[in-house]
Amino acid sequence: MALAERYKLPTVYFQRMFVKQGGLISYGPDSIDQFRRAANYVDRIFKGEKPADLPVQGPTKFELAINLKAASVLGLTVPPALIARADEVIE
């Protein structure tokens, strides 16, 4: 992140924690939702289902986080429509 800031490079990360630490934008699967869904699989296995019979599931819930402070450091203006869609906006 320091390198991106030094060279004024906009960056997109896959997890919200990077935005909280100073990154510009993150977009990726909601980790908590994935853990909840995994718990359902564990429950089904404990109840006797075979793991090989369970369907593979991809993420269904994604989250967008934007750091407006990082945007201003980079000299970027984030469109209001993007801010409105964000799950978290750091100012």
Stockholm file with secondary structure:
# STOCKHOLM 1.0

chainA/1-91         MALAERYKLPTVYFQRMFVKQGGLISYGPDSIDQFRRAANYVDRIFKGEKPADLPVQGPTKFELAINLKAASVLGLTVPPALIARADEVIE
#=GR chainA/1-91 SS CHHHHHTTCCCEESSHHHHHTTCSEEEEECHHHHHHHHHHHHHHHHTTCCGGGSCCCCCCCEEEEEEHHHHHHTTCCCCHHHHHHCSEEEC
#=GC SS_cons        CHHHHHTTCCCEESSHHHHHTTCSEEEEECHHHHHHHHHHHHHHHHTTCCGGGSCCCCCCCEEEEEEHHHHHHTTCCCCHHHHHHCSEEEC
//
